[in-house]
């Protein structure tokens, strides 16, 4: 399924507006993930974009964002530190929790991986954690500007060159790094952990992966990225990470029993996702669907429309009813398929409508196909049984809709 990205924003831990992209699958979202990028990078770095897009194509919605002072986000980078990065990450998770669904997968690249490891224990909904080229100690990042440390200590700050750009680094950044014991956080993680690392990584050495692996408790896994570079600049390396990560995470995100409102399996819950104008999250017991409107009507075209769901109900019920009848009568019917075409037509143009109808009516045209064909003698009977489908009867009969407002007496 093809993925698409939606621009969003939320407030970071220092009060600045943070820019984010939400990469979504074309169909239902099986789970959400949050992606934390590398030191001084942005959400648009090749690895983040490629991995997030590939995960979306596999059915996982991914939120990637710019930390305070980086990329398109507001705020001053000089005022940030590792603690504020963790805070921004938790703000992103809280935004997802309130507007989408809390992420079940946490992904961090380089220093973003260290932030993920530090924050994971504060995200109870997360069931799988993955790091890519992450350091085992947040202080590792100091190696990027080792030659400027003395000047930072003496003057309180200094401009340093990182990846061809100049950044203001203050002493408070260094002091804050010393406050974090990542090994202790990793040891207490209590979540499945997947570690990606390239043996030839020249930015964060492979020994860091070993230290993270040794500190973590099972279940834990390590995947070598062979000759990939630290930033995963080759497309094939980023896609490989996405495919392995999705397969691995599926083991954990698919096993938890879904929470049922009021404990009822047959209650349909529909709620806004906060994406687009119309997109809805539909939950029926353990099943999750997406409802939306076409782009031409102001939607994202990310799922069937409400009337599509009506047609789906009629088609599915028809096929199931025919199969039950065939089994009961021991009829050899081939595979059944049902096509439903719904239109709003004027009653005077509807030859099948009963007299007395006025104005517009909903007309569902149902076409039943039986693989291998159907004997002429059975055609009339099949049409008769199709008419006994419960959804068919509901649509043709008068229904009662009772509306209650939650919280009212």
Buried (B, 14 or more C-beta within 10 A) or exposed (E): EEBBBBEBBBBBBBEBEBBBBBBBBBBBBBBBBBBBBBBBBBBBBBBBBBBBBBBBBBBBBBBBBBBBBBBBBBBEBBBBBBBBBBBBBBBBBBBBBEBBBBBBBBBBBBBBBBBBBBBBBEBEBBBBBBBBBBBBBBBBBBEBBEEBBEBBEEEEBBEBEBEEEEBBBBBBBBEBBEEBEBBEBBEEBEBBBBBBBBEEBEBBBBEBBBBBBEBBEEEBBBBEBEEBBBBBEBEEBBBBBBBBBBEBBBEBBEEEEEEBEEEEEEEEBEEEBBBBEBBBBBBBBEEBBBBBBEEEEEBBBBBBBEEBBBBBBBBBBBBBBBBEBBEEEEBEBEEBEBEBEBEEEEBEEBEEBEEEEEEEBEBBEBEBEBEEEBEEEBEEBBEEBBEEBEBBEBBEEEEEEEEEEEEEE
